[in-house]
Amino acid sequence: MSSLKKKLGVRIQEIRKSKNMTQEKLAEAIGLNVPNLSNIERGKKFVSAETLEKIIKALNINESELFDFDHIKSRDELLNLIINILKNSTDKDIKYFYRMIRLYKEI
């Protein structure tokens, strides 16, 4: 996923859903209709700075959260990042990471 429009749309949708907010509720809060918000979330339409500010306010987040795209990477990119983190970690950290992953997989 390389397009800024797509990344931003995915991020808006992720945050909206994490706050249990419907498209209807967010669209109403920012003064858009649902089809326009849907186009933004699907990366079909880019938003103005004014609309970005409204989205940030409606979602009650800061600007940096909206542009945090690190997790929207391919599987291979994420694996390489994880491997690099592990290579630069202490033995104690690696054991801790392993326990966390194992516990997560058990849930």
N, C-alpha and C positions, 0 to 999 in steps of 0.2 A: 504494500500500500504506500504509494509515494506522493500522491496528491495531497496538498495541504487541505483542500476542501474536504476530501474524504476523511482524513485524519481528524480534522476538527469536528466533522459531523458525527463520526463514531464516538469521539470523546464526549460531545454534548449528550448523545443518547445514553452512553454509559453512566454519566453523572446523573442525568435525569432519572434513569431507572434505579440507580442506587439510592435515590431519595424517594422512591416509590411515587414518582410524579408522572402523570399521564402526559401524552403529547397535548391533549386538550388543555390541561391545566397550565403547562408551560407556555403554550401558544397564547393563551388568554393573558398570562402575566406579562408577556413581552409585546403584546399587541400585534400578533401575527395570526393568520388562519392556519389550521392544522396542515393543509397540503403544503404550504410554504415551509413550515417547520419540518415536515417530513422530507422535503427536498433538501433542506439544510443537513439534516441528520444522515441522509443517504449520499451526501457529497455532490448533489446535483446543482446546488445553488450556494453561492458564497454569501456571507453576511456582512452587513456594514458595521463600522466601528460602533455606531449607536446601538445596533441590535446586539452586538457582542456585549456591550456594557449592560444591557437589559438582561441578557442571559446570565451573566455573571451575578448580577444582583438577585434575579429570580431563583437561581440555584444556590445562592448563599455560599459562593466560593470565591477564592482569589484568582487573579488572572493566571498565575503560574499553574494552577490546577487544571485549567482549561487547555493549556498548551503542553501538558505532560503526556507525550506520546511514546515514551520508552517501551511501554508494554505492548504497543501496537507494532510489533515486529514479527518477522517470519519465525517459524520454529527454529530454523537453523541459526538465525541471528541471535535469538534468545539463548540457545544452547551454547554458542560461542561466548556470549557475554557471561553466562554462568560459569563456564570453564575458566575463563580469565579471572573471574572473582575467586574461584577455588584455587587456582594456581598461585594467587597472591595472598592466600589465607594461611593462618597458622594451623597446626594440627588440631589444636583445641577448637578453633572456629569450624574446621571441616567436620569434626565430630558433632558439633552443635548443629550445623546445617543438616547433616545426615539424620540426626534425631528429629529435627523439625519436619523434614520431608517424609520420613517414615511415619510420624504421627499424622501428618496431613493425609497421607495415602490411606491410613487406617480409618479415617473418619468417614 
